[in-house]
Amino acid sequence: EGGAGTWSDGKLTTRIGKNSEEVRSVLQRLVAFGAPERILVDGKPHLGTDRLVRILKSLRQHLEARGARFVFNCSVADLLVEPGGGRVAGVRLANGSELLGDKVLMGAGHSARSLYAQLLSHGVALEPKPIAVGFRVEHPQDLINRIQFGEFGTLCERGSGKVPVADYRLAVQVQDGGPGAGERSCYSFCMCPGGQIVPTSVRPDELCVNGMSFSKRQSQWANSALVVSVTPEDMRPLCGDHPLRGVEWQRIMERRAAEMGGGDLVAPVQRVTDFLAGRVGLEEEGVIESSYRLGVRQAACHELYPSFVTEALRNALREFDRLMPGFVCKGEAVRSLPSIARQ
């Protein structure tokens, strides 16, 4: 229940001013539906996946009491478009039933690829947009605490200490190593202190992951997406000029990742030091541990993406290690893929 929000980390951050009237009204509404009051004063308010599930259920019950109807376990198969005028009058569900309305709002998520194709078939103008792709990188949370807080890192105590568990936010412009020697932005995204990596795949032959934290952030792991920008022009060699080439590019990368993991949503994994060196880790170096519960398999993650993505990520990792000494260490691993963010 709740769609993508069910597995959101619940960070209540914004770039439009957390004390603006609009943002305050959202925070106050969340409190009314069960969020702790401290989100109104915290510098980095956080709910956690466990709280979000309860809040979303309360919100749904509130709306149902006022006449709203929710349809679960059913997907939209097509739009109902009026002949001639082109107005969208409703949707046809996968079970054959129809829902009509004066207005139709689409909150299409990452699992709605077929809906994008339907929009195109109805003559809706679509164009590709830049995305960001990369990996989830995972560290022991204690390491991030020490890097960020020094001697005070010991006071975090797995989310129950006097100091909150540490996070980070990194962004750099790096060379991508391509023939044009272009620069790309590379940055951390959705950093989850005291969190875990979870699958977000919608097909067993396509692998995609995300990160989340429970409200107390008590996991021994910290994870974040490390992503690099990819433009529609970058996608042409693999996917041509189709307006949905970004969707197809994503599908290709996710299938490669699933194959590298060996199936059953096992995630390919590689130590960052090996990723930088372009080699697969040796068995005698030990098993790579991870919070990802469906299992990991050592693989050549440096061969997954086109070379411009890999080289940009390598250059960014070196720069991140300069900004946060210890970020690149032998025990740290790049975890699975693809971590994809729409810009």
Salt bridges, closest charged atoms under 4 A:
GLU1 OE2 - ARG60 NE 2.49
ASP9 OD2 - LYS11 NZ 2.73
ASP9 OD1 - HIS46 NE2 3.39
ASP9 OD2 - ARG217 NH2 3.72
ASP42 OD2 - ARG38 NE 3.62
GLU64 OE1 - ARG60 NH1 3.17
ASP78 OD1 - HIS122 NE2 2.83
GLU82 OE2 - ARG87 NH2 2.84
GLU98 OE2 - ARG92 NH2 3.15
GLU138 OE1 - ARG335 NE 2.90
ASP167 OD1 - LYS44 NZ 3.12
ASP176 OD2 - ARG184 NE 2.93
ASP205 OD2 - ARG203 NH2 2.91
GLU206 OE1 - ARG113 NH1 2.68
GLU206 OE2 - ARG203 NE 3.36
GLU206 OE2 - ARG251 NE 3.80
GLU206 OE2 - ARG255 NE 3.10
GLU233 OE2 - ARG236 NH2 2.84
ASP234 OD2 - ARG184 NH1 2.77
ASP241 OD1 - ARG236 NH1 1.78
GLU248 OE1 - ARG251 NH1 2.48
GLU254 OE1 - ARG113 NH2 3.03
ASP274 OD1 - ARG279 NE 2.95
GLU285 OE2 - ARG279 NH2 2.97
GLU285 OE2 - LYS330 NZ 3.38
GLU303 OE2 - HIS302 NE2 3.77
GLU311 OE2 - ARG314 NH1 2.63
GLU319 OE2 - ARG322 NH2 2.55
GLU332 OE1 - HIS139 NE2 3.29
